[in-house]
């Protein structure tokens, strides 16, 4: 039973991650929240929008009409994570950490 639950959880997480990955041409059909995340990532990564992949990592809840989400954006060999807070007619995007290189370093 424990193994079955573990397998089902893994499948659910994989399906959730693959369903929310957007890149290239998919970036034309973004929500206003995702649009702000992509614009911020393009600026911070110094990367063209067409080269970015955006993925919603989590739905962090809602309080008093304000929705909070976490996004990951990858592009030009870098990765950045953003937290959004949207409600009351505006959306704020916060960089959770410094931009990280995802290309392997050569020795």
DAUR-V471122 format. One record per residue. N is the residue number from 1. RES is the residue in one small letter. PSI is psi as a letter, one per 40 degrees, with the letter a starting at -180 (* if undefined). Layout:
# DAUR-V471122
N;RES;PSI + N;RES;PSI
This chain:
# DAUR-V471122
1;x;d + 2;x;d + 3;x;d + 4;x;d + 5;x;d + 6;x;d + 7;x;d + 8;x;d + 9;x;d + 10;x;d + 11;x;d + 12;x;d + 13;x;d + 14;x;d + 15;x;d + 16;x;d + 17;x;d + 18;x;d + 19;x;d + 20;x;e + 21;x;h + 22;x;h + 23;x;i + 24;x;b + 25;x;d + 26;x;d + 27;x;e + 28;x;e + 29;x;f + 30;x;i + 31;x;i + 32;x;d + 33;x;d + 34;x;d + 35;x;d + 36;x;d + 37;x;d + 38;x;d + 39;x;d + 40;x;d + 41;x;d + 42;x;d + 43;x;d + 44;x;d + 45;x;e + 46;x;f + 47;x;h + 48;x;i + 49;x;d + 50;x;e + 51;x;e + 52;x;i + 53;x;h + 54;x;h + 55;x;h + 56;x;h + 57;x;d + 58;x;i + 59;x;h + 60;x;e + 61;x;i + 62;x;h + 63;x;h + 64;x;f + 65;x;e + 66;x;h + 67;x;h + 68;x;h + 69;x;i + 70;x;h + 71;x;i + 72;x;h + 73;x;h + 74;x;h + 75;x;i + 76;x;f + 77;x;e + 78;x;i + 79;x;h + 80;x;i + 81;x;h + 82;x;i + 83;x;h + 84;x;i + 85;x;h + 86;x;h + 87;x;i + 88;x;f + 89;x;e + 90;x;i + 91;x;h + 92;x;i + 93;x;h + 94;x;h + 95;x;h + 96;x;d + 97;x;i + 98;x;i + 99;x;h + 100;x;i + 101;x;h + 102;x;e + 103;x;h + 104;x;i + 105;x;h + 106;x;i + 107;x;*
